[in-house]
């Protein structure tokens, strides 16, 4: 499975941005999908997960929305009311449905989101 993110960029505080992740390859092997982010000098953190339901980090709850279009093999992250502390590289990830597919999650290369104050 290959994951490619897009949609990052430089925005001002309060703006919105929509990230996309395109999955290709053995997409039938994909179970849950998620967005992580890593800010400079900080550890990578989970932002949101989608499977049968959704989960959000407290820091983005109410501002970000994760969604998935299985038919198009796409994952999205709608980010509203962006804050400077949302500045980070955002990564798309996918978990395999079983070990026959993969023994590790798949990761994209990341897309930079920069929010100016």
trRosetta pair geometry for C-beta under 8 A, 3 or more apart (Angstrom, degrees):
i j d omega theta_ij theta_ji phi_ij phi_ji
1 23 6.1 -18 -168 -164 104 99
1 24 7.3 148 -156 77 56 40
1 25 4.4 -166 -105 75 35 126
1 26 5.6 -85 -62 59 79 74
1 27 6.3 109 -119 -85 104 52
1 29 6.2 -131 -47 68 122 115
1 30 6.3 117 -118 -66 154 99
1 94 6.0 -87 133 75 152 140
1 96 7.9 -173 4 -87 137 86
1 102 7.3 -78 16 -33 109 146
1 106 4.5 -92 86 -57 112 168
2 23 7.2 150 78 -155 50 48
2 24 4.9 -18 59 62 99 92
2 25 5.1 116 4 -20 79 122
2 106 7.5 -130 -98 -176 18 135
3 21 5.6 -5 -169 -176 99 109
3 22 7.3 154 -153 77 48 46
3 23 5.6 -15 -99 -99 74 71
3 92 4.8 -150 169 96 130 113
3 93 7.2 -156 31 -102 176 24
3 94 6.2 172 -69 -4 132 112
3 106 5.6 137 -14 132 117 110
3 107 6.6 -113 53 150 132 18
3 108 3.7 -96 112 -69 103 88
4 21 6.9 156 76 -154 39 58
4 22 4.9 -16 59 56 95 96
4 24 7.7 13 3 5 107 109
4 92 7.9 -1 69 45 14 138
4 108 5.9 155 -96 -138 17 113
4 109 7.1 6 -123 17 61 100
5 8 7.1 46 136 -24 113 108
5 19 6.2 -15 -164 -174 103 107
5 20 7.0 149 -155 84 53 49
5 21 5.1 -24 -96 -97 68 81
5 90 6.6 179 -167 98 156 89
5 91 7.0 -123 -37 -132 147 33
5 92 4.9 167 -74 -8 101 113
5 108 4.6 115 -22 134 96 154
5 109 6.9 -140 27 56 97 68
5 110 6.3 -20 39 -161 142 10
5 111 4.0 -130 120 -20 120 113
6 19 7.3 155 81 -158 40 62
6 20 5.1 -16 63 63 89 97
6 21 7.7 167 19 -83 67 37
6 22 7.4 22 5 -7 111 103
6 111 6.2 160 -106 -93 15 149
7 17 6.5 135 153 169 97 92
7 18 5.5 -87 -165 98 143 58
7 19 4.3 177 78 -116 128 41
7 20 5.0 116 -26 10 130 79
7 111 6.4 67 56 140 63 162
8 17 7.3 48 -127 170 37 139
8 19 6.5 29 -62 -104 69 100
8 90 6.4 175 -86 34 116 110
8 111 3.4 179 -18 151 127 101
8 112 4.8 129 149 66 145 43
8 113 4.8 -113 -141 -65 94 66
9 17 6.6 -168 47 -128 95 130
9 112 7.7 93 -67 92 16 79
9 113 7.0 10 44 -119 39 58
9 114 7.4 -88 132 37 33 82
10 114 4.6 -18 -108 72 73 109
10 116 6.7 33 -176 -20 94 109
11 15 3.9 -131 172 78 121 143
11 16 7.7 -129 -168 57 160 20
11 17 5.6 -142 -20 -55 152 117
11 82 5.9 68 93 63 127 154
11 113 7.7 -22 19 -165 105 83
11 114 7.4 151 26 84 59 58
11 115 5.7 -20 74 -110 84 69
11 116 7.3 -165 97 21 34 80
12 15 5.1 100 59 -21 66 119
12 82 8.0 129 97 77 34 112
12 115 7.1 70 -178 -163 13 68
12 116 5.4 -45 -111 67 59 91
12 117 7.9 93 -159 -136 72 5
13 82 6.3 -135 -134 96 42 75
13 83 5.9 34 -135 -125 97 40
13 84 5.9 -36 -81 -40 111 78
13 115 5.7 86 -81 166 61 105
13 116 6.8 -105 -23 91 79 45
13 117 5.2 32 -26 -121 133 47
14 81 6.1 -20 -131 -135 45 52
14 82 6.7 -58 20 52 13 68
15 82 5.4 -27 66 33 68 118
15 115 7.5 -168 47 -130 101 94
16 78 7.2 -7 -171 -177 111 81
16 79 6.3 161 -156 91 61 59
16 80 4.7 -12 -105 -107 103 63
16 81 7.6 17 -80 -16 77 38
16 82 6.8 165 -95 -19 29 103
17 79 4.8 -8 61 62 81 111
17 82 6.4 38 7 -57 104 143
17 113 6.3 159 93 -132 160 115
18 76 6.3 -16 -174 -165 98 105
18 77 7.1 163 -157 81 51 50
18 78 5.2 -14 -109 -106 88 65
18 79 7.0 -175 -83 21 37 74
19 35 7.1 105 84 -120 143 137
19 76 6.7 150 83 -160 60 51
19 77 4.2 3 53 52 108 100
19 79 7.0 48 -6 -11 97 113
19 90 5.7 -82 -107 107 163 149
19 92 7.8 -170 145 -63 120 103
19 111 6.2 165 -134 67 111 138
19 113 7.4 -67 -68 -65 120 125
20 74 6.3 -34 -162 -162 97 106
20 75 7.3 137 -165 78 47 53
20 76 5.7 -18 -104 -103 63 74
21 33 7.4 -179 83 -179 141 132
21 35 7.8 -165 -28 -88 138 89
21 74 6.8 140 74 -161 57 55
21 75 4.0 -13 57 60 113 100
21 76 7.4 -155 19 -68 78 32
21 92 3.4 128 -116 -109 147 160
21 108 6.0 -123 -137 -45 109 151
22 73 6.6 57 -164 112 61 95
22 74 6.1 -22 -101 -104 58 75
23 27 5.0 111 125 -110 116 111
23 30 6.3 1 -175 -57 160 156
23 33 7.8 -103 -54 -104 139 137
23 73 4.3 -121 66 174 92 100
23 74 7.2 -155 14 -76 86 27
23 75 7.0 68 -28 -10 108 100
23 94 6.3 73 -110 -53 132 154
24 27 6.8 -55 -135 -50 15 110
24 73 6.7 101 -75 135 47 150
26 29 4.5 37 127 -1 106 119
26 101 6.6 -169 121 -147 134 98
27 30 5.3 -27 -166 0 59 120
27 73 4.8 -62 -131 -118 161 122
29 96 5.3 -26 161 -138 101 85
29 97 5.8 -141 -166 16 49 96
29 98 7.9 -104 -149 39 84 68
29 101 3.4 150 -151 -146 122 137
29 102 6.6 94 156 -4 138 99
30 33 6.5 15 177 -63 120 100
30 94 4.6 -48 -132 -176 106 129
30 95 7.3 96 -159 64 60 46
30 96 7.2 -69 -104 -109 34 41
30 97 7.1 44 90 -35 12 92
30 106 7.9 -66 -102 32 94 128
31 51 6.7 3 152 -126 79 114
31 94 7.5 137 46 177 56 77
31 95 4.7 -51 61 92 105 93
31 96 6.3 46 -2 126 104 16
31 97 4.4 141 -62 -85 100 64
32 49 5.9 8 173 -174 124 104
32 50 6.8 167 -159 84 79 42
32 51 3.8 -45 -103 -77 95 112
32 94 7.5 174 92 -151 46 53
32 95 4.7 19 54 34 84 121
33 49 7.4 163 90 -153 39 60
33 50 5.7 -13 65 60 84 90
33 51 7.6 152 21 -76 57 66
33 68 5.8 128 48 -98 132 132
33 75 4.8 -129 142 -97 147 141
33 92 7.0 -9 -174 -173 105 88
33 93 6.8 164 -156 88 59 53
33 94 4.9 -20 -104 -102 83 75
33 95 7.4 -148 -75 13 38 76
34 46 6.4 -36 173 -146 135 95
34 47 7.4 146 172 55 86 74
34 48 6.4 -177 -151 95 72 48
34 49 4.2 -22 -100 -102 105 73
34 50 7.2 170 -85 18 54 63
34 66 7.7 -19 -133 -144 46 157
34 92 7.7 154 84 -157 43 47
34 93 5.0 -16 63 62 88 101
34 94 7.8 172 21 -80 68 34
34 95 7.7 46 0 -23 107 100
35 46 7.9 110 87 -165 52 55
35 47 4.4 -46 101 64 97 120
35 48 5.1 21 42 49 103 86
35 49 8.0 -147 25 -70 61 42
35 66 6.3 -156 3 -104 115 119
35 75 7.5 177 -58 144 91 124
35 77 4.8 44 -61 -74 161 142
35 90 5.9 -10 -170 -172 107 102
35 91 7.0 147 -158 77 55 48
35 92 6.2 -29 -101 -99 68 55
35 93 7.5 168 -91 18 19 83
36 44 5.3 29 163 174 126 105
36 45 6.5 165 -159 83 81 33
36 46 5.6 -49 -105 -102 82 44
36 47 6.0 169 -115 0 22 91
36 90 7.3 159 85 -156 43 53
36 91 4.6 -15 63 61 93 103
36 93 6.1 40 -5 -12 109 124
37 44 7.1 175 91 -152 28 67
37 45 6.0 -21 63 60 75 82
37 47 5.3 65 -6 -51 103 123
37 86 7.8 -45 174 -168 170 62
37 88 3.8 75 172 112 111 144
37 89 6.6 160 -154 79 67 43
37 90 4.8 -26 -97 -100 91 65
37 91 6.9 176 -85 15 36 76
37 113 7.7 -49 -129 38 126 120
38 42 6.5 -176 -164 84 63 84
38 43 7.1 -86 -126 148 92 25
38 44 4.2 -41 -79 -96 106 73
38 45 7.2 144 -87 12 54 67
38 88 5.6 155 71 -169 27 107
38 89 5.3 -15 59 56 86 94
38 91 7.3 30 -2 -10 99 115
38 110 7.8 -47 35 -125 105 138
39 42 4.3 29 66 34 91 127
39 85 7.7 -38 -90 -169 157 59
39 87 6.1 81 -123 96 103 72
39 88 4.2 -71 -72 -95 68 96
39 89 8.0 173 -83 15 30 65
42 45 7.4 -30 139 -19 116 110
42 88 7.8 -63 62 -111 124 114
44 91 7.4 -11 -149 23 124 135
45 57 6.6 56 149 -98 112 157
46 49 6.9 -10 -176 -43 119 102
46 55 8.0 -1 145 109 126 114
46 57 6.0 155 98 -62 73 111
47 56 7.4 -22 157 -146 55 65
47 57 5.5 -73 -137 5 34 120
47 60 5.8 33 -164 8 85 156
47 64 6.7 -57 167 118 107 168
47 66 7.9 139 112 -65 94 122
47 77 7.1 30 114 -137 137 143
47 90 7.2 -14 -8 -134 157 98
48 54 6.6 -8 -173 -172 101 99
48 55 6.5 168 -152 86 53 57
48 56 5.0 -7 -104 -105 91 68
48 57 7.0 -97 -60 1 59 79
48 60 6.7 -89 -51 89 104 138
48 64 5.9 -142 -43 119 139 125
48 65 8.0 127 -144 -175 166 14
48 66 3.9 -179 131 -37 135 134
48 77 6.5 149 46 -119 133 106
49 54 6.7 162 84 -154 57 51
49 55 4.4 9 47 47 101 103
49 66 7.1 132 60 81 10 168
50 53 7.7 -132 -143 108 54 28
50 54 5.1 -12 -101 -102 75 82
50 66 4.7 -154 -42 124 115 118
50 67 6.8 124 -94 -117 163 17
50 68 5.0 -180 107 -19 143 119
50 75 7.3 173 44 -138 128 101
54 66 5.7 164 -140 62 119 107
56 60 5.5 -122 -175 84 107 92
56 61 4.4 135 106 -88 129 76
56 64 6.4 160 -136 73 122 102
56 66 7.4 -178 -84 -1 89 110
57 60 5.2 62 65 21 90 97
57 61 7.0 -139 90 -35 40 84
58 61 5.6 -37 -140 2 34 121
59 85 7.6 -103 -174 119 126 122
60 63 5.4 -106 -167 62 60 101
60 64 4.0 -5 166 12 118 125
60 79 7.6 -62 -151 -124 118 89
60 86 7.6 94 -97 -110 101 108
61 64 7.6 -50 -78 42 20 86
63 79 6.8 24 139 -159 92 60
63 80 5.2 -144 -167 71 68 76
63 81 4.7 -102 -132 60 111 107
63 82 7.7 140 169 -76 128 41
64 77 6.1 -12 -168 -174 110 92
64 78 6.7 155 -158 83 53 57
64 79 5.1 -10 -106 -105 88 67
64 80 7.2 -174 -78 25 39 70
65 76 8.0 2 105 111 81 100
65 77 7.4 159 79 -157 45 46
65 78 4.4 -4 55 55 96 108
65 80 7.9 31 -1 -1 96 106
66 75 7.4 -13 -167 -174 92 92
66 76 7.0 157 -155 86 46 61
66 77 5.6 -15 -101 -104 71 73
66 78 7.9 -156 -70 23 25 72
67 75 7.6 164 89 -158 45 50
67 76 4.8 -9 61 58 88 108
67 78 7.2 27 6 -7 110 104
68 74 7.0 167 -156 93 52 58
68 75 5.2 -15 -107 -108 83 70
68 76 7.2 -166 -77 20 36 76
69 72 4.3 11 116 38 121 106
69 73 7.5 -33 95 24 79 18
69 74 4.4 12 52 56 103 102
69 75 8.0 -153 26 -70 66 31
69 76 7.6 48 -7 -13 95 109
70 73 7.1 26 -166 -77 36 43
75 92 5.7 141 74 -144 134 120
75 94 7.9 -158 -35 -75 147 98
77 90 7.0 -132 57 178 155 145
79 82 5.6 54 142 -80 109 100
79 86 6.8 137 -172 -179 135 150
79 113 7.4 33 53 -148 168 154
82 86 5.1 -106 -158 50 83 149
82 113 7.7 -129 -144 168 138 120
82 115 4.6 -150 145 -111 114 137
83 86 5.1 113 59 -11 68 99
83 115 6.1 92 102 117 22 154
84 87 5.9 -17 -179 -15 54 114
84 115 5.0 -150 -101 98 37 99
84 116 6.9 21 -101 -152 95 13
84 117 4.7 -21 -58 -60 133 95
85 115 7.8 -38 33 64 31 129
86 113 6.4 -54 133 120 93 126
86 115 5.1 55 62 -3 97 144
87 113 6.3 -152 -129 105 43 74
87 114 5.1 35 -130 -129 104 50
87 115 5.1 -132 -61 29 85 80
88 112 8.0 -153 113 -144 29 55
88 113 6.1 5 57 57 58 96
89 110 4.2 18 170 -180 112 130
89 111 7.0 151 -158 69 68 25
89 112 5.5 -37 -101 -94 73 62
89 113 7.6 155 -105 18 23 73
90 110 6.5 144 70 -153 36 72
90 111 5.5 -28 61 62 91 81
90 112 7.8 157 14 -103 77 12
90 113 5.5 39 -16 -6 116 118
91 107 5.7 -11 180 -162 125 98
91 108 5.6 176 -158 59 70 87
91 109 8.0 -152 -120 88 87 15
91 110 4.8 -38 -83 -91 81 80
92 107 7.4 142 82 -158 54 48
92 108 4.1 45 50 -1 93 132
93 105 5.2 20 -176 159 110 129
93 106 6.6 158 -156 83 59 54
93 107 5.3 -17 -102 -100 85 68
93 108 7.3 -119 -67 5 46 80
94 105 6.4 164 79 -165 40 83
94 106 4.7 -6 56 55 94 104
95 105 5.1 -42 -96 -108 60 97
96 99 7.2 107 104 -88 134 26
96 101 3.9 -178 -161 88 119 118
96 102 4.0 -179 -57 49 148 93
96 103 7.7 -28 36 -46 148 14
96 104 7.8 71 -4 69 120 25
96 105 7.1 -150 -9 -101 78 45
96 106 7.6 98 -53 -16 85 94
97 101 5.8 78 43 0 76 148
98 101 5.7 105 63 5 63 97
99 102 7.4 -97 -147 84 37 26
99 103 5.4 33 -146 -92 87 73
102 105 7.6 125 112 -86 131 14
102 106 6.8 43 102 -48 176 91
108 111 7.8 -14 122 -20 131 86
